[in-house]
Amino acid sequence: MATYSRLPGSVALITLQNPPVNALSAAVRQGIVDTVQRALKDPKVTSVVICGQNGKFCGGADIREFAGPMLGPPLVPMIHAIEAVDKPVAAAIEGVALGGGLELALGCHYRIAHSKALLGLPEVTLGLLPGAGGSQRLPRLIGLTAALDLITTGRHISAAEALKLGILDQVTDNNVVDQAVEFVRRVAGQPLDSRRLSTLPCPPDVDSLLDKAMVKVRQRSRGALAPVACVQALMAAASLPYTQGMEKERELLTTLFNSGQARALQYAFFSQRVVGKWSLPSGASWDNSAARPISKAAVIGLGTMGRGIVVALALTGISVVAVETQEKQLAEASQAVPAMLQREAGRRGLATPPGVISFSSNLQDVSEVELVIEAVFEDMSLKLQVFRHLTSVCRPGTLLCSNTSGLDIDQLAAVTQSPGLVVGMHFFAPAHVMKLLEVVYGPRSSPEAVATAMQLGKRMGKVSVAVGNCPGFVGNRMLKPYLEQANFLLEEGATPQQVDEALEEFGFPMGVFRMSDLSGLDVGWRIRKEAGLTGPGVESTRTRQGRRYSPLPDQVCEAGRLGQKTGRGWYQYDGPGGRVARSDPWVHIFLEAYRAEHDLVARSIAPEEILERCLYALINEGFNILQDAMAAGPEDIDAIYVFGYGWPRHHGGPMFHAGQVGLGRILERLQHHHHNHPDVPHLKPSTLLRRLVAVGSPPVQKWREFINKERVHSQL
Ligand SMILES: CCCCCCCC/C=C\C/C=C/C(=O)SCCNC(=O)CCNC(=O)[C@H](O)C(C)(C)COP(=O)(O)OP(=O)(O)OC[C@H]1O[C@@H](n2cnc3c(N)ncnc32)[C@H](O)[C@@H]1OP(=O)(O)O
C-alpha cells in the first residue's frame, strides 16, 4: 500500500509500504494511484514527495506477481498520471530504486537521492526490459550511449554516478525526505514541461551506435532474448515519437514476458535466495543455527586456489594467515597475492584493505585463528596429514574447512579432535572471482559449523549452497556423466568441435572439450588413476569396473597433450598457455585410428543427440542427488550450475530446464538412450524422475515437498 500525509508547508508525502523492498505490488500501485489523486485534488498541496518505507525507495515491480494474472492498476498509466500532475513531484530515493522503482522515479519531475542509494534497470537480468516507460524515458534523459549501457547490462549504479549521468537532480548525505521536501518547496510554481521526460525529444542514433551494439549484444547474449529486445526498444526510442516507442516497448515486453526465458531467469533470481535459507536432513537450518563471527582466518596451501581464497577473505576485511610450506611457492605467492588483492579491490571499486595478510611457512602460526581453510593439493593422504597437524596446533573450537573438490569430508573430520567443526568449503577457480561456494556437511558437521561457513561465504559475496558429502559433492558429481557422454560421442563419430558447438549453441560459454583444455586434462587423469581406472597395469579396454569406459582422454594425456598449458589438448593453441582453440588434424587422425582399433564405425551425430546425451545424463544425476538428499531441493542444484558451471541462466538451471522440456520427455529419451547403451548406468532413469512423472510431472517448485513426502513414505 501507500500512505499519504500532508507536511507543513503544503507538501504531500506519499510513502510506499511493502516490506522488505517496497516492490510495486497491486496494492502499492493502487495506493499510489489513490494518493496521487488525493494530492492533485487537495488545493492546499502545492508539491508532492514520493518515498519508500524503511529506508528503501522501491525494488521494482513485484516479481512474485509475474507468475499469476496481473491485477490492480497497470504501471504505465500510473506513471503517466504522475508525470502529468501539475504540481512538482519529486522522488526521494533511499536504499534502492531498481527496475519499476527507477521507472517510477523517472516519471517524477525531480529525483533526489541519498549518497548510499543504488539505482538501476535490472529487468534484463529477469528476462524483461524496462517496460514501464524506462526504455523510452531514460535515453531522453541521459542519451543513448549511457542508457544502452544501463539497460542492456542491468548494472546497479551509485548515486554519485547517477548524478553525473544526469539521472539525479541532487544527492545528499542527510535525510533524503527532508531534502526532497525542501527541494520541491523551492521549485513549486516553476514550469514543469521540461521535467516531463516523455515530452522531450530522444537524441537520434546518428552514428549507428545501436546497430553496432546489436551486433555485440547478439554475440555476447548466447541466445538470451532480453538483451536483444532492450536494444530494439532503444532503437524505437531513437527513431519513433514517444507514443509509438511506448507501443514498441509494450510489444517487446509482451513477447519477453511470455517467453520461457523470463520464467527461467525469474526462477534463477528466487533460487539464489532460496539457497540462502538452507536446511539439513538433521533439521538444522539457517533460522535455527547461529553462525560464529570470524575475524581471523588461515589458508593452508598457496597454489591457485589458496591464493584466490586468501584474496576473497582479505576483501571482506578478515585478517588472514597465509601458509605455504614450500619456500619457492611461498615467495611467489607473497608477491602475487597482494597484486591480486589490489586488482580485485580496484575492479570492485574498493580501497585495498591494508595489511590484513601475513605470510608464513610455519603451520604453527595458525594457532590463534578462528577458522582454517585447507587448500593443499587434491590428495587424501596429504590432506589427512594437514588435518592431523591442524587439530593439534589450533586452539579448541577452531573451525577446520577443506577446499576439496570432491574428497570425503567425513574422513578428514575423523582425524580431528572435534569432527563437528569440520566442513568442506569448495571454492571455484578463480576463488576470488567465481560466485559459487559449495559448503559440504558430513554426518558429523555441527549446525554451527555449517552456519558459519555459509555466513562467511555470504560475506565474501558468494552464492553459498549447502550440499551433502558424497564423491564430487553436487557439481562435480553431475559433471561426471556429462563428460562421460561427451567422450562416448567422440568414440561414436562426433568431433570435439561438433560437441562443443552444440553446447555453446545451447548457451554454455564453452563446450566441454574447450573447457577441459582450459582446466587441464591432467586433473581428471590423476583422479582416474587414483580410482584405478587407468595407469600402468590397467588394460586399455572400453569396459572398466563392469561398465562402459572411454580411454580417449587418458590416451590424449599420455600423448603429452594436457590442454592449454601444453599448447595441445582436444584442440591446438598458438603455444603453451595459448587461448585460441583451433581444430587439430592430430585429434582427427587420432580419433579415426582409435575407432579403427576398436572396430567402431563413425556415424553422423545430430546436435540434438549431443545435447540430449550430455544434458539429460547430467540432469538424471541431479535427480539421483535429490533422491539421495545430497541437495535440499532443485533450486540448490540449479544455483550451483548457474553460478559455478556456466549453465546459461536463461535456461534456469538443469532441473528447471528438465521441467521446461517436460519430465515425461526427459524420461522417455533417457530410456531410449539407456536401451541403446545398457552398459552406461548414468543413462538409467532415476527413481525420483520416474516417480515425478508417475504423479503427473509437478512444477519444479513442488518437487521439494514431493521428495520430503516420498521420503517419509519410504518411496525413495
Ligand atoms: C504482458 C505484459 C505484462 C505486464 C507486466 C508488467 C510488468 C512490468 C514490467 C516491466 C517493468 C518493471 C519491471 C521490474 O521492475 S522487474 C523487478 C526489477 N527489480 C529487481 O530486479 C530488483 C530485485 N531485487 C534485488 O535486486 C534485491 O532484492 C535488492 C537489491 C532490492 C535487495 O537486496 P537484499 O537486501 O540483498 O535482499 P534480498 O535480495 O534477499 O531480498 C529480500 C527479499 O525481497 C524479495 N524481493 C526483492 N526484490 C523483489 C521484487 N522486485 N519483487 C518481489 N520480491 C522481491 C526477495 O525475494 C527476498 O525475499 P525472501 O527471499 O522471501 O526474503
The ligand as an SDF file (V2000), in Angstrom:
LIG
                    3D

 63 65  0  0  0  0  0  0  0  0999 V2000
    2.3960   -8.7210  -20.9720 C   0  0  0  0  0  0  0  0  0  0  0  0
    2.7920   -7.6040  -20.1510 C   0  0  0  0  0  0  0  0  0  0  0  0
    2.6660   -7.9440  -18.7010 C   0  0  0  0  0  0  0  0  0  0  0  0
    2.7980   -6.7410  -17.8850 C   0  0  0  0  0  0  0  0  0  0  0  0
    3.7300   -6.9470  -16.7640 C   0  0  0  0  0  0  0  0  0  0  0  0
    4.1910   -5.6630  -16.3430 C   0  0  0  0  0  0  0  0  0  0  0  0
    5.3990   -5.8160  -15.5160 C   0  0  0  0  0  0  0  0  0  0  0  0
    6.2090   -4.5990  -15.6040 C   0  0  0  0  0  0  0  0  0  0  0  0
    7.3500   -4.8770  -16.4550 C   0  0  0  0  0  0  0  0  0  0  0  0
    8.3940   -4.1570  -16.5450 C   0  0  0  0  0  0  0  0  0  0  0  0
    8.6320   -3.0200  -15.6760 C   0  0  0  0  0  0  0  0  0  0  0  0
    9.2830   -3.3250  -14.4180 C   0  0  0  0  0  0  0  0  0  0  0  0
    9.8650   -4.4950  -14.1350 C   0  0  0  0  0  0  0  0  0  0  0  0
   10.5510   -4.6690  -12.8640 C   0  0  0  0  0  0  0  0  0  0  0  0
   10.6500   -3.8110  -12.0400 O   0  0  0  0  0  0  0  0  0  0  0  0
   11.1920   -6.1930  -12.5780 S   0  0  0  0  0  0  0  0  0  0  0  0
   11.9550   -6.0260  -10.9990 C   0  0  0  0  0  0  0  0  0  0  0  0
   13.2020   -5.2250  -11.0720 C   0  0  0  0  0  0  0  0  0  0  0  0
   13.8460   -5.2140   -9.7970 N   0  0  0  0  0  0  0  0  0  0  0  0
   14.8350   -6.0180   -9.4800 C   0  0  0  0  0  0  0  0  0  0  0  0
   15.2970   -6.7890  -10.2710 O   0  0  0  0  0  0  0  0  0  0  0  0
   15.3600   -5.9340   -8.0760 C   0  0  0  0  0  0  0  0  0  0  0  0
   15.3440   -7.2840   -7.4600 C   0  0  0  0  0  0  0  0  0  0  0  0
   15.8080   -7.2540   -6.0940 N   0  0  0  0  0  0  0  0  0  0  0  0
   17.1020   -7.1270   -5.7680 C   0  0  0  0  0  0  0  0  0  0  0  0
   17.9810   -6.9790   -6.5770 O   0  0  0  0  0  0  0  0  0  0  0  0
   17.4330   -7.2080   -4.3120 C   0  0  0  0  0  0  0  0  0  0  0  0
   16.4070   -7.9090   -3.6840 O   0  0  0  0  0  0  0  0  0  0  0  0
   17.5990   -5.8380   -3.6470 C   0  0  0  0  0  0  0  0  0  0  0  0
   18.8840   -5.1740   -4.1430 C   0  0  0  0  0  0  0  0  0  0  0  0
   16.4070   -4.9510   -3.8740 C   0  0  0  0  0  0  0  0  0  0  0  0
   17.7290   -6.0690   -2.1030 C   0  0  0  0  0  0  0  0  0  0  0  0
   18.7800   -6.9770   -1.8560 O   0  0  0  0  0  0  0  0  0  0  0  0
   18.9640   -7.6400   -0.4160 P   0  0  0  0  0  0  0  0  0  0  0  0
   18.9010   -6.5970    0.6170 O   0  0  0  0  0  0  0  0  0  0  0  0
   20.1830   -8.4950   -0.5020 O   0  0  0  0  0  0  0  0  0  0  0  0
   17.6940   -8.5400   -0.1740 O   0  0  0  0  0  0  0  0  0  0  0  0
   17.2060   -9.8190   -0.9570 P   0  0  0  0  0  0  0  0  0  0  0  0
   17.6760   -9.8310   -2.3270 O   0  0  0  0  0  0  0  0  0  0  0  0
   17.4850  -11.0220   -0.1270 O   0  0  0  0  0  0  0  0  0  0  0  0
   15.6410   -9.5650   -0.9930 O   0  0  0  0  0  0  0  0  0  0  0  0
   14.8590   -9.5510    0.1950 C   0  0  0  0  0  0  0  0  0  0  0  0
   13.5300  -10.1690   -0.1150 C   0  0  0  0  0  0  0  0  0  0  0  0
   12.8350   -9.3330   -1.0240 O   0  0  0  0  0  0  0  0  0  0  0  0
   12.4300  -10.0830   -2.1580 C   0  0  0  0  0  0  0  0  0  0  0  0
   12.4550   -9.1990   -3.3200 N   0  0  0  0  0  0  0  0  0  0  0  0
   13.4260   -8.3810   -3.6990 C   0  0  0  0  0  0  0  0  0  0  0  0
   13.0700   -7.6900   -4.7730 N   0  0  0  0  0  0  0  0  0  0  0  0
   11.8370   -8.0870   -5.0870 C   0  0  0  0  0  0  0  0  0  0  0  0
   10.9170   -7.7290   -6.1080 C   0  0  0  0  0  0  0  0  0  0  0  0
   11.2060   -6.8000   -7.0390 N   0  0  0  0  0  0  0  0  0  0  0  0
    9.7310   -8.3430   -6.1260 N   0  0  0  0  0  0  0  0  0  0  0  0
    9.4020   -9.2780   -5.2030 C   0  0  0  0  0  0  0  0  0  0  0  0
   10.2310   -9.6490   -4.1990 N   0  0  0  0  0  0  0  0  0  0  0  0
   11.4250   -9.0580   -4.1470 C   0  0  0  0  0  0  0  0  0  0  0  0
   13.4570  -11.1990   -2.2510 C   0  0  0  0  0  0  0  0  0  0  0  0
   12.9580  -12.2660   -2.9750 O   0  0  0  0  0  0  0  0  0  0  0  0
   13.6560  -11.5250   -0.7990 C   0  0  0  0  0  0  0  0  0  0  0  0
   12.5530  -12.2890   -0.4010 O   0  0  0  0  0  0  0  0  0  0  0  0
   12.7140  -13.5160    0.5940 P   0  0  0  0  0  0  0  0  0  0  0  0
   13.6920  -14.4290   -0.0250 O   0  0  0  0  0  0  0  0  0  0  0  0
   11.3580  -14.0940    0.7080 O   0  0  0  0  0  0  0  0  0  0  0  0
   13.2400  -12.9460    1.8590 O   0  0  0  0  0  0  0  0  0  0  0  0
  1  2  1  0
  2  3  1  0
  3  4  1  0
  4  5  1  0
  5  6  1  0
  6  7  1  0
  7  8  1  0
  8  9  1  0
  9 10  2  0
 10 11  1  0
 11 12  1  0
 12 13  2  0
 13 14  1  0
 14 15  2  0
 14 16  1  0
 16 17  1  0
 17 18  1  0
 18 19  1  0
 19 20  1  0
 20 21  2  0
 20 22  1  0
 22 23  1  0
 23 24  1  0
 24 25  1  0
 25 26  2  0
 25 27  1  0
 27 28  1  0
 27 29  1  0
 29 30  1  0
 29 31  1  0
 29 32  1  0
 32 33  1  0
 33 34  1  0
 34 35  2  0
 34 36  1  0
 34 37  1  0
 37 38  1  0
 38 39  2  0
 38 40  1  0
 38 41  1  0
 41 42  1  0
 42 43  1  0
 43 44  1  0
 43 58  1  0
 44 45  1  0
 45 46  1  0
 45 56  1  0
 46 47  1  0
 46 55  1  0
 47 48  2  0
 48 49  1  0
 49 50  1  0
 49 55  2  0
 50 51  1  0
 50 52  2  0
 52 53  1  0
 53 54  2  0
 54 55  1  0
 56 57  1  0
 56 58  1  0
 58 59  1  0
 59 60  1  0
 60 61  2  0
 60 62  1  0
 60 63  1  0
M  END
$$$$
